[in-house]
């Protein structure tokens, strides 16, 4: 069996993923507040349901904002070889993907506002069948990898 890739994504990925989780948790908190308001002012929602919604909201927020980003970062690895790109990710189910250079059609970098805040970018590798991503790389590293993969893919296609 092949060894797992040894290059990790940027450590700031944890902060970016945590910020994203906090922003999405706001939606759950708004629903919880609405349930509390309905309980106190309309007496439409039973008290046990309000407590259940509040408990689930807090547990969901803690898990998605504090536990999952760290576990996700530990599993994300990649390795660039001359002939292929090896990507590994997943928390419970670990996915290992080999992308042959000869199949690479184009390579992009993406950067949203949260990644930009931390100086990160996502590398997107497109083949005819699908798109593979390596998230949360340092901007400079993502640009260098984009150019490197593009050059290696061009060399592979010239050999055919």
Backbone torsions as a table, in degrees:
resi	resn	phi	psi	omega
1	UNK	NA	142.6	-178.1
2	UNK	-70.2	144.3	175.7
3	UNK	-68.6	150.9	178.8
4	UNK	-71.0	153.0	178.3
5	UNK	-60.8	153.5	-174.8
6	UNK	-116.1	1.0	179.7
7	UNK	-94.6	125.3	-179.4
8	UNK	-96.0	159.2	172.6
9	UNK	-79.2	172.7	-175.9
10	UNK	-63.4	142.8	179.5
11	UNK	-63.5	-28.2	178.4
12	UNK	-67.4	-8.2	175.3
13	UNK	-58.7	-35.8	179.2
14	UNK	-60.1	-46.4	180.0
15	UNK	-63.8	-42.0	-179.7
16	UNK	-64.1	-44.5	179.4
17	UNK	-66.8	-36.1	177.7
18	UNK	-65.5	-43.0	178.2
19	UNK	-61.6	-42.6	177.4
20	UNK	-60.9	-43.6	179.1
21	UNK	-64.0	-39.2	177.7
22	UNK	-62.5	-42.0	179.8
23	UNK	-64.5	-41.6	178.1
24	UNK	-70.6	-28.4	178.8
25	UNK	-67.6	-23.2	177.9
26	UNK	-58.2	-37.3	178.9
27	UNK	-60.9	-46.2	178.7
28	UNK	-62.9	-39.2	179.4
29	UNK	-66.9	-36.4	177.3
30	UNK	-64.2	-41.6	177.5
31	UNK	-64.1	-41.1	178.8
32	UNK	-64.0	-43.3	178.7
33	UNK	-63.5	-39.6	177.5
34	UNK	-62.3	-40.3	178.1
35	UNK	-65.0	-39.1	178.4
36	UNK	-65.4	-43.8	178.5
37	UNK	-61.3	-44.7	178.6
38	UNK	-62.3	-36.6	-180.0
39	UNK	-65.3	-47.6	-174.7
40	UNK	-78.9	-34.7	-172.9
41	UNK	-102.8	-27.7	-176.5
42	UNK	-110.8	-19.7	-176.4
43	UNK	54.7	37.4	-177.2
44	UNK	-95.0	-27.2	-175.7
45	UNK	-109.8	131.6	178.0
46	UNK	-66.2	149.0	-177.9
47	UNK	-59.7	-39.9	-179.6
48	UNK	-63.3	-32.0	179.2
49	UNK	-70.5	-39.1	177.5
50	UNK	-62.6	-44.9	178.3
51	UNK	-63.7	-39.7	178.3
52	UNK	-64.0	-44.6	179.1
53	UNK	-62.8	-43.1	179.3
54	UNK	-63.7	-42.8	179.0
55	UNK	-63.7	-45.3	178.9
56	UNK	-63.7	-39.8	179.5
57	UNK	-61.6	-44.9	-178.8
58	UNK	-67.2	-44.2	179.1
59	UNK	-62.6	-44.5	179.6
60	UNK	-60.6	-42.7	-179.3
61	UNK	-64.6	-45.5	-179.5
62	UNK	-63.0	-45.5	-177.8
63	UNK	-65.6	-49.0	-175.1
64	UNK	-75.2	-26.5	-177.1
65	UNK	-96.9	-24.8	-174.0
66	UNK	-118.8	-28.7	-176.2
67	UNK	-98.0	-53.3	-174.5
68	UNK	-61.2	-43.7	-179.9
69	UNK	-57.3	-38.1	179.8
70	UNK	-69.9	-42.8	177.8
71	UNK	-64.5	-41.8	-179.8
72	UNK	-61.8	-43.0	179.9
73	UNK	-63.8	-39.2	-179.7
74	UNK	-62.1	-33.3	-176.7
75	UNK	-86.1	-26.0	-175.4
76	UNK	-72.8	118.1	176.2
77	UNK	-144.6	158.0	176.4
78	UNK	-152.7	163.5	177.7
79	UNK	-150.3	133.7	178.1
80	UNK	-106.0	120.2	175.7
81	UNK	-111.2	171.5	178.6
82	UNK	-64.4	-35.6	-174.0
83	UNK	-100.2	-17.2	-173.3
84	UNK	-159.5	166.4	174.9
85	UNK	-117.2	128.3	-177.1
86	UNK	-111.5	119.4	-177.7
87	UNK	-121.7	134.9	177.2
88	UNK	-130.4	131.6	177.1
89	UNK	-157.1	167.8	178.2
90	UNK	122.8	150.9	180.0
91	UNK	-101.6	-65.4	177.6
92	UNK	-84.5	-43.2	177.9
93	UNK	-109.1	111.9	-178.1
94	UNK	-87.6	123.6	179.7
95	UNK	-105.3	128.3	176.1
96	UNK	-117.0	122.4	-175.3
97	UNK	-122.4	133.0	172.4
98	UNK	-108.8	123.0	178.2
99	UNK	-111.3	110.3	178.3
100	UNK	-65.5	137.8	179.9
101	UNK	-58.5	-33.1	-177.8
102	UNK	-65.6	-21.9	-179.7
103	UNK	-89.7	-11.1	-177.6
104	UNK	-70.9	124.7	178.6
105	UNK	-97.0	-45.4	173.1
106	UNK	-157.1	162.3	-176.0
107	UNK	-129.7	130.6	-179.8
108	UNK	-125.0	161.2	166.8
109	UNK	-118.9	142.2	178.6
110	UNK	-125.5	149.5	179.6
111	UNK	-152.3	112.3	175.0
112	UNK	-90.5	-178.1	-177.0
113	UNK	-63.7	-34.7	-179.2
114	UNK	-72.0	-44.7	177.5
115	UNK	-63.3	-39.0	179.5
116	UNK	-61.3	-38.7	179.2
117	UNK	-57.2	-35.4	-178.6
118	UNK	-101.0	6.5	178.6
119	UNK	70.2	35.4	-177.2
120	UNK	-116.0	162.8	175.6
121	UNK	-149.1	157.0	177.6
122	UNK	-105.2	132.9	177.1
123	UNK	-93.5	126.4	-178.0
124	UNK	-116.6	121.1	-177.1
125	UNK	-110.3	117.0	-176.9
126	UNK	-103.7	133.7	171.5
127	UNK	-119.2	179.5	179.1
128	UNK	-64.8	-32.7	-175.0
129	UNK	-85.7	-40.5	-172.1
130	UNK	-159.2	-175.8	177.0
131	UNK	-123.9	135.1	178.2
132	UNK	-114.0	145.0	-179.1
133	UNK	-124.6	144.2	167.3
134	UNK	-118.0	105.2	-172.6
135	UNK	-83.5	160.1	166.1
136	UNK	54.1	51.1	171.4
137	UNK	-93.9	154.1	173.0
138	UNK	-59.6	144.0	-175.1
139	UNK	-52.0	-47.9	-178.0
140	UNK	-64.4	-42.0	179.1
141	UNK	-64.0	-40.8	178.7
142	UNK	-63.3	-41.8	178.7
143	UNK	-65.2	-42.7	179.0
144	UNK	-64.3	-43.4	178.4
145	UNK	-64.4	-39.8	177.4
146	UNK	-58.1	-47.4	179.8
147	UNK	-66.5	-40.5	179.9
148	UNK	-63.8	-47.7	-179.7
149	UNK	-64.8	-40.1	178.1
150	UNK	-60.2	-43.5	179.6
151	UNK	-66.9	-44.7	179.6
152	UNK	-64.5	-39.1	178.5
153	UNK	-66.0	-38.2	178.8
154	UNK	-65.3	-41.9	178.6
155	UNK	-63.6	-43.6	179.0
156	UNK	-60.9	-41.1	-178.5
157	UNK	-72.0	-29.7	176.7
158	UNK	-68.6	-30.5	-179.0
159	UNK	-72.0	-22.9	-175.7
160	UNK	-75.8	NA	NA
